[in-house]
């Protein structure tokens, strides 16, 4: 369940926001001062913060700035004064949205949902960019095109890397040399299926502790190769 933190000293407003957000399926916490709000925002995992500007103790400007130094969760700032919105924008605090009081609770919920889904998309695309394949002692970072064997980086040529990654991503599947050649090499590239054998040998020298008894890429005699899990 997504968690929202409301930092608001007008408790009636905070409670109203909380009720509407809970009805929409969110889990909500309230803090009434800037200091406590900041502490909670940094020490717990929230998916979004609704931050009032005028607060006892540390004001919303400062709280926003300090949250942003640590976290990239969406921050929705609210203020009673229209002028403040220009100020928030001008200061470049990193707030994602601004609302002027009074606002309708349904508008608040709609904006919260929009920011939340945008943030989720952002987070999941970041995960995709850092695509890792991990099998036992082998870690393949597809984005950086790096391979680590028991934590030690090994250098691979482009085709060796592609071949290892392909096999590791399709573990336990037996591929013939012809299939691997078609998969990894361009159709018009010079070479034949013997190229596959040569590359498998080179990969094994880098990942296996004993190439005579391969633990990762297994030879299936008369058929081809498979990556053992
Ligand atoms: Ca206030």
Boltz pocket constraint, residues with backbone or C-beta under 6 A from the ligand:
constraints:
  - pocket:
      binder: B
      contacts: [[A, 8], [A, 9], [A, 10], [A, 52], [A, 53], [A, 54], [A, 55]]
      max_distance: 6.0
